[in-house]
Every structure is written in C-alpha cells, then in structure tokens.
Amino acid sequence: MSRVLLITDNPEQASLLHNILRVSKYGPFKLCWLRTLKDALNQPDPGVTDVIVVDLTLEDSVGIVTYERLVAVFPHVPIIIISANEDEDLALQALSRGARATLTQADFSGSVIPQTLRSIIQRSAFEKAYYKEKARAAIILNSMGDAVISADLEGRIDYLNTAGEYLTGWLREEANGHPIDDVLHIINSTTRRCELSPMLRVLQNNEEMGLQPDSVLVRRDGTEVPIEDSVSPIHDWTGQIAGVVMVFHDVGAARAMTQKMVYLARYDFLTDLPNRVVLNDRIAQAIRSAERRRSLLAVLFLDLDGFKHVNDSLGHECGDRLLQSVARRLTDVVRKSDTVSRRGGDEFIVLLNDIKGPENAAAIAKKIIASLKLSHPVGGTEAYVTASVGISICPTDANDPETLIKSADTAMYYAKAHSGDNYQFFDKDMNTRAVERHFIESHLRQALEAQEFVLHYQPLVNLRSGLITGAEALLRWNSSERGLVFPPDFIAVAEDSGLIVPIGRWVFLEACTQARRWLNAGLQQISIAINISTVEFRRRDFLAGVRSIIEGTGVDPKFLQLEITESALMQDSKAGASILRELKALGLQIALDDFGTGYSSLSYLKQFPIDILKIDKSFVQDINGGNEDGIIVSAVIGMGNSLKKRVIAEGVENVAQLDFLNALQCEEGQGYLFSRPVPADAFAALLSDGISQKLEVARRFAF
C-alpha cells in the first residue's frame, strides 16, 4: 500500500483527494492529512511516507521555505506541489529545486492525481533500487584486488577503482576526462616501444582481447609494473558499443607469490624444514648412494606425545612455538648430512644417511627422545612433550622412499601403543595399517557388485521460506563386515586405487535414477547435487559417461548440479574450463564446492562457467553472532550476489548462523539445523510434507 502525506489547510482538497484515491484503480493508497507544516515535520517515522502532496501557503509556513523545510526532514521522499494560478512562479521555483510535479485545484476534480502519484512513487522506488545497486557495485569493485578502468567512446577515462588508482598512480577525480594514454601508459617490455592502447583497439574493433604477456604499465611516477588480463567492450541496451573496460593486475606481485609458493611447496612454512617432496627426493638419492657404498640408511618417524594437551591448554600459538623448538633440537641432534623434515601436524621424519647398522639409528633415536624430553620455553612458560619414534632400515625393510616412510610410520604407532616416549624398529608383523588399507581396498572392489553402496540425501533449503530446493547426494558404504562406513574412511583408498571411477559412475547413475523415482511418485522436482572427484573429472571418458547416464535415465539436466572443488579445476585450469563449458552445453549446473579454501579469485570466476558458489562450512562455523565473525562469508555472499551466482552456505548448524546468512541475503543453505543426510525414503517424506513442512521449519527456526 502506498502512503500519501497531504499537507493543506483546505478541507475541501483533503476530502476530494481522499475520495479520488479511495476508488482509484492505481491504488491502494493510504492518505494521511495534516493541516500544518509543524505537524508534518513532527512525524514520528518519516521513513513510512512514499510521497508528499503539499500546499506552500499554510497557516504556519508560506512560500519556498515550506518546501525547503520539508526536504530537510524528508530528503528521499518525492514532493508534489499544490499550486494556485497566481502561485505559478512559486511552483516553478519549487520544481527547479527538485519538486516532482504540481497540481492545480482543477486536478482535484479529475482522475489524473492517482496516476501521477503511482508514477512518481514507482520512479522513486526505481531510483532507490538503482542507487543501492550502484553503491553495492562500487563497494565490490573497490574491494577487488584487480584494477578496473573504463573509458567512453571518445577514449576518455570515466572510472577507476581503488586498485586502479594504486597501480596507475592517478586518483579517480584527477583521471576522469583524461585520454586513456595519459593514465594508462603501456609499453612493450622487450622493445620498450609505446604501442596503441589495448582499450583504444577494443573501441576500434568492438571485440574482447587480452593484453600481451610482455605488457608493462608505466605509472604516473615513472615506475614500471608488469601487468596482464583482458579488455572488453561495454554495450548499451541496444547492443551498441558505449565504452570500454579493462581489468588488470600486477604480475610482478604474482611472480613474487609464485616464488613464495614454490618455496612453500618444498619447505614447511612454520619450521622451514624440508617437506615430504624434498624428503622423498633425498631418500631416493640416499638409497642410490647406499647401494653404491653397500651401506645402510634409516628413516625415523616421530610423533609428539601430549602435543594436543599443549595446544588445548596453552593455545595454538604456543603449540606452533613448541613445534619450532622441536625442529631446532632435531636439527641439532643429527649430522649435517642427515635430513630433518616435518610431515605435518606434530609429525617429523629424520633421514639418517650412511649408517653402519641399526644400532646407530637406535642411538640417534635415544638422543632425540632425551633432547625432546627437556623443557621447551614457549610464550613465557615451559612446555613438556615426549616422542614416539618408529624406525625402518634400508634395504632390510624396504628400498623405496614410500615404503620406508610407511614402515617407520607403522613402527611409530606401535611405539605410541606402548605408552610412547620410546622407539621401535619396524617388524612386518606389526604392519596393521597396511593390512587395514588392503582390507578396505579389497572389499571396495566387491562392494559395487554386492550392492553395498547407498546414497543419503541432505536437503538444500531456501533460507527465507524454509522450503526444500534441492538435495546433495552423499555416498555411504553399508559394508557387510563393518556396517555403515562414511567417506573419510574409504574415499582416499578409492582414489589411490582408481576405484573411485566406477564408484563415482554408480553415484551419478543412482542419483539420477532416484530423481526420476521421486518425480514419478508425484513429488516436486528439485535439483540434485552430485560430488565429482578430481580423478573422475580428469578422465577422458568423463563427459561421455555423464551424457550416457542423462540420456539413459531421462532426467532433466537443468536439475543436476555437479559439485567440483577449486583444487580439481586448478590442476589444469585450461582443460578444466573446457570440460565445464561442455557440461554447461549439456544443460547441467556447475557448483564450486568448498569455495574460499583454495584458489578463490574473481579471475577464476570469470574463467570458469560457474553457476553456484558453496561456502565451505569452516567459514560458516566462524559465525557466532559477534561483529567480526563471518567476514569471509559476508564477502563471498556479496560477491556472489553481485555476479548473479547462487550462493549456498554449507554447515548451517544454529539459528545465529541462519540469521546472519539471511541478513546478507544468502539464498540457500544446508546443514544439521535443517536435517542430517537421510536415506531416499526419509528424504521423500520430507518432500511430501509440503506446506506443513514449511510451517514446521518456520516455527522451529524463526523464518
């Protein structure tokens, strides 16, 4: 209902307007009549008024000052002036200051007023929405790490975001109106020549283009920055070119980051010790050297006893300092020719080169245990830990890095099982972990044939209405030997062994078949989200398999969502983008799973045809109602909404998280707050509840 505030001391006008609005087809309208300006200015809630109709000749205020005082209190409410013929100059003065229209006494006897009011109210609403969208777009553009610069058809700058200001050295206000080449001076790093601006070339050719890989931006102060990215034409609503926009970033910073990533790929970020990549290489070299010299080498696998207690009692910062202290002591105990590596968490591996016999490895293990047992000063206090050490010998136990490490790991668990603070040599009889892995792998091979796999379904829920919009299909293994087994206990083995491929195909087929069963049973058609492993995604026959299952089941592909992780896409981004485009051509939706935990970037969102962003549950769990919680969630939702992508929050477990997501206009979510994953028949019951389910959810979760 549109709320109209009438300010006049003429009862006849008030009565006429009331009667006109009451029967108007352009309504409904709610009229509030006040006789004085004072009463209008003292409205308890000015924000509820949609339009003001005012006579500028009131008992307590006359002339343009009446209009100005109204604008001061109602700055965003459109105002219409009631004008007498002799007040034409006054009406024109008000119109020049922003009044939306004028009415005469004659208008009060016609039908033009409701139509005028409706038109002005709708235009005001559009202007508010446009301003809000423009402000949100500006915030997002200025929060981007990439520089954004645009120009009009004459090649003059008309926009520069914050990153663009930083990279060019120009402030937005200074750059506006300048020719492109003044602000964006680009040269070829090889020839040192200034070439025609890529933005000008796009204006000439009206087609998107990328920057040359050797492009260098000469900043305003003369410093140079290597840049890369793309330039695109801007089209108006008729399809005609209206300008050009360029998005670019500093490749120099990216190269520095690449170097850092190369280092982090080989060395542990916390202790600066070699990681498993370097360790495996050094073990391989040591094996070859030992074969030539006919000597032995040993691998020691260490796990700290009581480290969790240190983390829990003193905090993770002290825990990190303790790990650094352990790393220093291990390095001090061994020879310079040996290697100390951090495996991850509180696990370390020591490679002892060229030893004479197992007794030498035992001697080092004793020194390590004794050294680590001494107090560690961390964070102004003393921390104490012991170590469990497993030892494998080459060539006695194995002659390859992986098996040596695995054998030492097995021996370490045996040492820990004997109260820790000791060392144990590997014995083939203690290889329980290898036996366990073999058990899982061998039984996985039989599970498909024995029909031991089942799918459970977790609802995707509209956070506003509480209605189910879809389901994520989640794999379970109903083992005849062990009962219900969850993915973390067997997926890694399935991927390593390649069994994930036939298992993944079964999951896709079963999910599509179940979707048809629900539809045939008269239930509403919903989207089905299916997780795709990296191994499956990279198979050459993956697309053919997807196409075959869709055709065989007759499921509508627009109701299928394929969930793919960022890491799967970035293993080969070019090939990944190509596969996604073919999937999109089939009509499927693409969801980026665990968004924010990997390579999240606007550049990647441009590169890949993504429909849905699924916020990883680790970020949602950070939402606890505090002012600083959920910053990443807020940023992802804002970015997703602005890019017109669906955003789904995973791991919604409490009402505080739900309220936070609703406030940010997050469209959908899933988590234990709504339902745990349930079998197909139980999920069908959820679907069939219909309106009753909606009401129940509303009562339970305060929608």
BELHUJO-V55713 format. One record per backbone hydrogen bond with DSSP energy under -0.5 kcal/mol. NH is the residue of the N-H (numbers start at 0). CO is the residue of the C=O. If there is no record, write none. Layout:
NH_CO, NH_CO
This chain:
1_27, 3_1, 3_29, 4_50, 5_3, 5_31, 6_52, 7_5, 7_33, 10_8, 13_9, 14_10, 15_11, 16_12, 17_13, 18_14, 19_15, 20_16, 21_17, 22_18, 23_20, 26_23, 29_1, 31_3, 33_5, 33_31, 39_35, 40_36, 41_37, 42_39, 47_44, 48_45, 49_2, 50_2, 51_77, 52_4, 53_79, 54_6, 55_53, 55_81, 57_55, 57_60, 62_55, 65_62, 66_62, 67_63, 68_64, 69_65, 70_66, 71_67, 72_68, 73_69, 76_73, 77_49, 79_51, 80_100, 81_53, 82_80, 82_102, 86_83, 87_84, 90_86, 91_87, 92_88, 93_89, 94_90, 95_91, 96_92, 96_93, 97_94, 98_93, 99_78, 100_78, 102_80, 106_103, 107_103, 107_104, 108_105, 109_106, 114_110, 115_111, 116_112, 117_113, 118_114, 119_115, 120_116, 121_117, 122_118, 123_119, 124_120, 125_121, 126_122, 127_123, 128_124, 129_125, 130_126, 131_127, 132_128, 133_129, 134_130, 135_131, 136_132, 137_133, 138_134, 139_135, 140_136, 141_137, 142_138, 142_139, 143_139, 143_140, 146_247, 148_245, 149_158, 150_243, 151_155, 152_241, 154_151, 156_177, 157_149, 158_149, 160_147, 164_160, 165_161, 166_162, 167_163, 168_164, 174_170, 175_171, 176_156, 177_174, 179_154, 181_178, 182_178, 182_179, 183_179, 184_182, 184_217, 185_183, 186_215, 187_192, 188_186, 188_213, 191_187, 194_185, 194_192, 200_196, 201_197, 202_198, 203_199, 204_200, 205_201, 208_230, 210_228, 214_211, 215_186, 216_224, 217_184, 217_215, 218_216, 218_222, 219_167, 221_218, 224_216, 226_214, 227_248, 229_246, 230_208, 231_244, 233_242, 235_239, 238_235, 241_233, 242_233, 243_150, 244_231, 245_148, 246_229, 247_146, 248_227, 250_225, 250_248, 251_225, 253_249, 254_250, 255_251, 256_252, 257_253, 258_254, 259_255, 260_256, 261_257, 262_258, 263_259, 264_260, 265_262, 266_262, 267_272, 271_267, 273_339, 274_265, 278_274, 279_275, 280_276, 281_277, 282_278, 283_279, 284_280, 285_281, 286_282, 287_283, 288_284, 289_285, 290_286, 291_287, 292_288, 293_289, 294_289, 295_354, 296_393, 297_351, 298_391, 299_349, 300_298, 300_389, 301_299, 301_347, 302_387, 303_345, 304_385, 306_303, 309_305, 310_306, 311_307, 312_308, 313_309, 314_309, 314_310, 318_314, 319_315, 320_316, 321_317, 322_318, 323_319, 324_320, 325_321, 326_322, 327_323, 328_324, 329_325, 330_326, 331_327, 332_328, 333_329, 337_334, 338_350, 340_348, 341_273, 342_340, 342_346, 343_346, 346_343, 347_301, 348_340, 349_299, 350_338, 351_297, 351_349, 352_350, 354_295, 359_356, 360_356, 361_357, 362_358, 363_359, 364_360, 365_361, 366_362, 367_363, 368_364, 369_365, 370_366, 371_367, 372_368, 373_369, 373_370, 375_382, 376_374, 377_375, 377_380, 380_377, 382_375, 384_371, 385_304, 387_302, 388_421, 389_300, 390_423, 391_298, 393_296, 396_392, 397_392, 403_399, 404_400, 405_401, 406_402, 407_403, 408_404, 409_405, 410_406, 411_407, 412_408, 413_409, 414_410, 415_411, 416_412, 417_413, 417_414, 418_415, 419_414, 423_388, 425_390, 429_426, 430_427, 431_429, 434_430, 435_431, 436_432, 437_433, 438_434, 439_435, 440_436, 441_437, 442_438, 443_439, 444_440, 445_441, 446_442, 447_443, 449_445, 450_447, 451_446, 453_475, 455_473, 456_677, 457_471, 459_469, 460_668, 461_466, 462_460, 462_666, 465_461, 468_459, 469_459, 470_526, 471_457, 472_470, 472_528, 473_455, 473_471, 475_453, 476_484, 477_451, 477_475, 478_476, 478_482, 482_478, 484_476, 486_474, 488_485, 489_486, 490_486, 493_489, 494_490, 495_491, 496_492, 497_493, 498_493, 499_493, 500_497, 502_498, 503_499, 504_500, 505_501, 506_502, 507_503, 508_504, 509_505, 510_506, 511_507, 512_508, 513_509, 514_510, 515_511, 516_512, 517_513, 518_514, 519_515, 520_516, 521_518, 522_517, 525_523, 526_468, 527_558, 528_470, 528_526, 529_560, 530_472, 531_562, 536_532, 537_533, 538_535, 541_538, 544_540, 545_541, 546_542, 547_543, 548_544, 549_545, 550_546, 551_547, 552_548, 553_549, 554_549, 556_554, 558_555, 559_556, 560_527, 561_588, 562_529, 562_560, 563_561, 563_590, 565_592, 568_564, 569_565, 570_566, 571_568, 572_569, 575_571, 576_572, 577_573, 578_574, 579_575, 580_576, 581_577, 582_578, 583_579, 584_580, 585_581, 586_583, 587_582, 588_559, 590_561, 590_588, 591_611, 592_563, 592_590, 594_591, 594_613, 596_593, 604_600, 605_601, 606_602, 607_603, 609_607, 610_589, 611_589, 612_645, 613_591, 613_611, 614_612, 614_647, 615_594, 618_615, 619_615, 620_616, 621_618, 622_619, 623_621, 628_625, 630_627, 633_629, 634_630, 635_631, 636_632, 637_633, 638_634, 639_635, 640_636, 641_637, 642_638, 643_640, 644_639, 645_610, 647_612, 648_667, 649_614, 649_647, 651_669, 652_650, 657_653, 658_654, 659_655, 660_656, 661_657, 662_658, 663_659, 664_661, 665_660, 667_646, 668_460, 669_648, 672_651, 673_670, 674_670, 677_456, 679_454, 682_678, 683_679, 684_680, 685_681, 686_682, 687_683, 688_684, 688_685, 689_686, 691_688, 693_689, 694_690, 695_691, 696_692, 697_693, 698_694, 699_695, 700_696, 701_697, 702_697
